[in-house]
Amino acid sequence: GLQQRKDVAWNLLREVLHLIRDRITIEEVFHLSAQLPTLIRGMYFEGYSVRSKPQKFHMKEVEKRLNLVLRSVPNVGHLEAFGVILAVLHDRISVGELEDIRGILPKDIKAFWDKSKTKIQLEQGEQNE
């Protein structure tokens, strides 16, 4: 899993942050960056170019990009992986900021966000019992 593969976890964090960054408004890009630790903020802006509008893509592109990162990790799906990164973000970023970001996303990615988050919350609840 991801716990044994720190290299994959790091790449996954970068990819999810880039997916979010590329799909939200410039204002939200900078609001989110203000809450990231310095090292993560540098990774977040890696390869970024300011655009007047967010990139248009939907779930198929998200799945494709996540699967590229996860190809060397057996038994970890894109839903679980995305949920793990959301859990990390929910520990570090204000709820209001994450809700602003979620609100900007198209319906299919928003549904994936909710499903990923729910899956991780259920798994964490089972571990705590």
N, C-alpha and C positions, 0 to 999 in steps of 0.2 A: 504494500500500500504506500500511501504518500508519506507516512511517518518515517519509513526507511529510506526514502528517496528525496533528500533535501534539495537536490538539483532540480528535480521535477517539480517539487513544491514551489520553489523560487520561480521557475519558468511559468508555472500555472498562475501564481500571483501576478506576475507581469502581464500575462495574456488577459486575465480577467480585468485587471485595471485598464489595459489598453482597449479592450472591448467596451468597457463603460465609457472611458474617455472619448473614444471615437464616435460614440453614439449620442453624447449629451452636448448641450450648448456650451459655448466658451465660458459663460459666467459660471456654470456649474463645474466645468473643468477646474477653474481656479478656486472655487469654494471647496471642492473636495481636496485639492492639492494642499490647501492651507492646513488641513487636519492630518496630513500624512507626515510620518517621521522623515527627516531629511534624506536619508538613504533611499527610502521607498519613493519619495517625491522625485528624486533624480531618475529612478527607473520609470516612474509614471510618465515623465516628460520625454523619455528616450524616443527619438524619431518623430516627435509631435510637430506638426505645423499648424499654425492657427488658421482656421477656416471660418468663414462667416456662418456656415450652417454645418450641423453634424452630418456625418456620413450616414447614408441610408442603407441599412442591412437588417435582416431579420434572423430568425432562429437557425435557419440552415447555415448561415455564415458563422454564427456562434458555435454551433456543433462542429463545424469543420475546423475552426481555429482551436477549439479545446481538444478535439481528437488528435490533432497534430502534436500537441504538447503531451498528451497522455498515451501516445502509441507505444511507449516503452514500459508502461505500467499495467500489468495484467489486473483484471478484476476491479478497475476503477473507471466508472462511467462519467460522462460529462455532467450529468445531473449531480452526482455526489461531489465531484470536484468543484463545481461552481458553488455548491452549498457550503463546502468547507471554507472557501474564500469569503463568501458572504458572512459566515460566522466570525471570521477574523475581522472583517470590516465592521460588523456590528459591535465588536468589542472595542474598536478604536475610533470609530467615526460617529458623530452625533446622529441620533435617530432622525432628527429633522432633515439633515443633509441627505441621508440615505433615502428618505421618503421623497424628497425633491427629485433625486436622481431616478428613482423607480417611477415616479410620475411622468417623466419625460419619455421613457422607453415605450416602444410599440407594444401592442397587446400580447403578442406571442412571446416576446422576451420578458415582459412583466409577469406573465403566467409561469414561465420557466423559473424566474427569480423566486416567486412565491412557492412553487413546488420544491425547488432546491432547498430553500430555507426551512420549509416544513419537514423535509426528509432528515436534515441534519438535526433539527430540534428533537424529532422523535428518537433518533439514534442516541443523542446525548441524554435524553430522559431515561432510556433503557439502561444506559451505562451507569446512571446515578442510582438506580434501584438496587 
